[in-house]
Amino acid sequence: MTTIIKAKELIIKGEENILELPENLKEQVSIYWNEQKRQHPGMFNGPVYSVLDMENNNGEITLECALSDYANYKYSEIHDLGEFACRNLYAGCLLKSCEGKYIVALNGAGSEFTGKIQFIGGAMDPEDKDDVTGKLDPLITVMRELEEEAGKEIRNSIKNVGETYLITNGRKYGIGTVLQSSMSADELTAALGRFKDSTHNNEIDNLVAFGKENKDELENYVDRQDIGVVEFLKEVL
């Protein structure tokens, strides 16, 4: 079951904590990860944050986190590790074009999730902190990932930051933010094409735009989505 909460305020705590695994679990995760690397050489085991606890007080959301890694998260997807499970925290964006369409990414061959739709974004990095407060800032993650995956032209088209939502299935926690672009859906698609031609980055295959007129097409992606994307789009449309 997917839960979507509109966030009035989002507080991330405990980012300096480390999710330590017992030695036997470390060995099991390592064996599993090495096998995954043999099958998918492009996979990278970087740091990710695990959500240990979530509190929601009428949209004022507090996430208690600890630093883990992607290998533990992937292992936790298929094994019940209880308190040692990594419940990955990521930040992503839903682009809104100048004519009011909502746009998500269709993953390409360079993605682990080829053929699925998802928000443009990625795991929050320990460096994604506000210079003033020193706290993790999901918007820093979003803007970095947007430039890396879709290019500077699209990144520079963002003129307004809209509402933020928390999306979770209990195993993964996504912070989704609506970003208003000055470009139309067609212009965004063309900009992505120029980025791909110049960089050969194939993480995103294409952009998929949804408006009220084609809301029914969301049903085609129910089995081809990252957590909550279709439900989220239904809510904002």
C-alpha positions as CSV (number, residue, x, y, z in Angstrom):
1,M,0.0,0.0,0.0
2,T,1.3,3.4,-0.9
3,T,0.8,6.5,1.4
4,I,0.9,10.0,0.0
5,I,1.1,12.9,2.4
6,K,1.1,16.6,1.4
7,A,3.9,18.1,3.6
8,K,3.4,21.4,5.3
9,E,6.8,21.1,6.9
10,L,9.5,18.4,6.5
11,I,12.1,17.8,9.2
12,I,14.9,15.3,8.7
13,K,16.7,14.2,11.9
14,G,19.5,11.8,12.8
15,E,21.4,12.2,9.6
16,E,24.7,11.8,11.4
17,N,23.7,8.4,12.8
18,I,25.0,5.2,11.2
19,L,22.9,2.1,10.6
20,E,25.4,-0.6,11.8
21,L,24.8,-4.2,10.7
22,P,25.9,-7.3,12.7
23,E,28.9,-9.1,11.0
24,N,26.8,-12.0,9.8
25,L,24.4,-9.6,8.0
26,K,27.3,-7.6,6.5
27,E,28.7,-10.8,5.0
28,Q,25.3,-11.8,3.6
29,V,24.8,-8.3,2.1
30,S,28.3,-8.4,0.6
31,I,27.8,-11.8,-1.1
32,Y,24.5,-10.6,-2.5
33,W,25.9,-7.3,-3.8
34,N,28.9,-9.0,-5.5
35,E,26.4,-11.2,-7.3
36,Q,24.3,-8.2,-8.4
37,K,27.5,-6.5,-9.6
38,R,28.3,-9.5,-11.8
39,Q,24.8,-9.4,-13.3
40,H,24.6,-5.5,-13.5
41,P,28.1,-4.1,-13.8
42,G,26.8,-0.5,-13.8
43,M,25.3,-0.7,-10.3
44,F,27.0,1.5,-7.7
45,N,27.0,1.0,-4.0
46,G,26.9,4.6,-2.6
47,P,25.6,6.0,0.7
48,V,21.9,6.3,1.2
49,Y,19.8,7.3,4.2
50,S,17.4,4.8,5.8
51,V,14.2,6.0,7.5
52,L,14.0,4.5,10.9
53,D,10.8,6.3,12.0
54,M,8.3,8.7,10.6
55,E,5.9,11.0,12.5
56,N,3.1,12.9,10.8
57,N,1.3,15.6,12.7
58,N,-1.3,17.0,10.2
59,G,1.3,17.4,7.5
60,E,4.2,18.3,9.7
61,I,6.4,15.4,9.0
62,T,9.5,14.3,10.9
63,L,11.8,11.6,9.5
64,E,14.3,10.0,11.8
65,C,17.2,8.6,9.6
66,A,20.5,6.9,9.7
67,L,23.2,6.5,7.0
68,S,23.3,3.1,5.3
69,D,24.2,2.1,1.7
70,Y,22.5,1.0,-1.5
71,A,23.7,-2.6,-1.1
72,N,21.8,-2.9,2.2
73,Y,18.8,-1.3,0.6
74,K,18.7,-3.8,-2.3
75,Y,19.2,-6.7,0.1
76,S,16.4,-5.4,2.4
77,E,14.0,-5.4,-0.6
78,I,14.1,-9.2,-0.6
79,H,14.9,-10.1,3.0
80,D,13.2,-9.1,6.2
81,L,16.0,-7.5,8.2
82,G,13.8,-5.9,10.8
83,E,15.6,-3.1,12.6
84,F,18.6,-3.5,10.3
85,A,16.6,-3.0,7.1
86,C,17.5,0.0,4.9
87,R,14.4,1.9,4.0
88,N,15.8,4.2,1.3
89,L,15.2,7.9,1.4
90,Y,15.2,9.6,-2.0
91,A,14.2,13.0,-3.4
92,G,12.6,13.5,-6.8
93,C,10.7,16.1,-8.8
94,L,7.5,16.2,-10.9
95,L,8.0,18.7,-13.6
96,K,5.0,21.0,-14.5
97,S,5.2,22.5,-17.9
98,C,4.1,26.1,-18.7
99,E,0.8,24.8,-20.2
100,G,0.1,22.9,-17.0
101,K,1.0,19.3,-17.9
102,Y,2.8,17.1,-15.3
103,I,5.9,15.3,-16.6
104,V,7.8,12.3,-15.4
105,A,10.7,10.3,-16.7
106,L,10.5,7.1,-18.7
107,N,13.6,5.2,-17.7
108,G,16.1,4.2,-20.4
109,A,18.7,1.5,-20.8
110,G,21.1,3.2,-18.4
111,S,18.7,2.9,-15.5
112,E,18.2,0.0,-13.2
113,F,14.5,0.3,-13.8
114,T,14.3,0.4,-17.6
115,G,10.8,0.9,-18.9
116,K,9.3,2.3,-15.7
117,I,8.1,5.8,-15.1
118,Q,9.5,7.7,-12.1
119,F,10.2,11.1,-10.8
120,I,13.5,12.6,-11.9
121,G,15.7,12.3,-8.8
122,G,17.8,10.0,-6.7
123,A,19.0,9.0,-3.2
124,M,19.9,11.8,-0.9
125,D,23.6,12.3,-0.5
126,P,25.4,13.2,2.8
127,E,26.6,16.4,1.0
128,D,23.1,17.6,0.2
129,K,22.9,20.0,3.1
130,D,21.9,23.6,3.4
131,D,24.9,25.9,3.9
132,V,23.2,27.9,6.6
133,T,21.4,25.2,8.7
134,G,23.6,22.3,8.0
135,K,20.5,20.1,7.5
136,L,19.8,17.7,4.7
137,D,17.8,19.5,2.0
138,P,15.9,17.4,-0.5
139,L,15.7,20.3,-3.0
140,I,19.5,20.2,-3.3
141,T,19.2,16.5,-4.2
142,V,16.5,17.2,-6.7
143,M,18.3,20.1,-8.5
144,R,21.5,18.1,-8.7
145,E,19.8,15.0,-10.1
146,L,17.7,17.0,-12.5
147,E,20.8,18.5,-14.1
148,E,22.7,15.1,-14.1
149,E,19.8,13.2,-15.6
150,A,18.1,15.8,-17.8
151,G,20.6,18.5,-18.4
152,K,21.3,22.2,-17.5
153,E,18.7,23.5,-20.0
154,I,15.9,21.9,-18.1
155,R,17.4,22.6,-14.8
156,N,17.7,26.3,-15.7
157,S,14.0,26.4,-16.9
158,I,12.7,25.9,-13.3
159,K,11.1,29.2,-12.2
160,N,9.1,28.1,-9.1
161,V,9.1,25.4,-6.5
162,G,5.7,24.1,-5.7
163,E,4.3,21.7,-3.1
164,T,6.2,18.8,-1.5
165,Y,4.8,15.4,-0.8
166,L,6.0,12.3,1.1
167,I,5.4,9.1,-0.7
168,T,6.1,5.7,1.0
169,N,5.2,2.0,0.9
170,G,7.0,1.4,4.2
171,R,10.1,0.1,2.5
172,K,11.1,3.2,0.5
173,Y,10.4,6.9,1.3
174,G,10.3,9.5,-1.5
175,I,10.2,13.3,-1.1
176,G,8.5,14.5,-4.2
177,T,8.5,18.2,-5.1
178,V,6.5,19.9,-8.0
179,L,8.8,22.1,-10.0
180,Q,7.3,24.7,-12.4
181,S,9.2,25.0,-15.7
182,S,9.1,27.9,-18.1
183,M,9.1,25.4,-21.0
184,S,6.2,23.6,-22.6
185,A,6.0,19.8,-22.6
186,D,7.3,19.7,-26.2
187,E,10.2,22.1,-25.4
188,L,11.2,20.0,-22.4
189,T,11.2,16.8,-24.5
190,A,13.3,18.6,-27.1
191,A,15.7,19.8,-24.4
192,L,16.1,16.3,-23.1
193,G,16.9,15.1,-26.6
194,R,19.7,17.7,-27.0
195,F,21.1,16.7,-23.6
196,K,21.1,13.0,-24.6
197,D,22.7,13.7,-28.0
198,S,25.5,15.7,-26.4
199,T,26.3,13.5,-23.5
200,H,25.0,10.0,-24.6
201,N,23.4,9.7,-21.2
202,N,20.7,7.1,-21.5
203,E,19.3,7.0,-18.0
204,I,16.1,8.6,-19.2
205,D,14.6,7.3,-22.4
206,N,12.0,10.0,-22.7
207,L,9.6,12.3,-20.8
208,V,6.0,11.4,-20.4
209,A,3.4,14.2,-20.0
210,F,0.0,13.9,-18.4
211,G,-2.8,16.4,-18.4
212,K,-6.5,16.1,-17.4
213,E,-7.3,15.2,-21.0
214,N,-5.1,12.0,-20.9
215,K,-5.4,11.1,-17.2
216,D,-6.9,7.7,-18.3
217,E,-3.5,6.8,-19.8
218,L,-2.0,6.5,-16.3
219,E,-3.6,3.0,-16.1
220,N,-1.1,1.9,-18.8
221,Y,1.7,2.5,-16.3
222,V,0.3,0.9,-13.1
223,D,2.7,-2.1,-13.5
224,R,5.5,0.1,-14.8
225,Q,6.1,2.6,-12.1
226,D,8.3,3.4,-9.2
227,I,6.4,3.6,-5.9
228,G,3.4,5.9,-5.9
229,V,4.0,7.7,-9.2
230,V,0.6,6.8,-10.7
231,E,-1.2,7.5,-7.5
232,F,0.6,10.8,-7.1
233,L,-0.3,11.9,-10.6
234,K,-3.9,11.0,-10.1
235,E,-4.0,13.2,-7.0
236,V,-2.4,16.3,-8.6
237,L,-4.4,15.9,-11.8
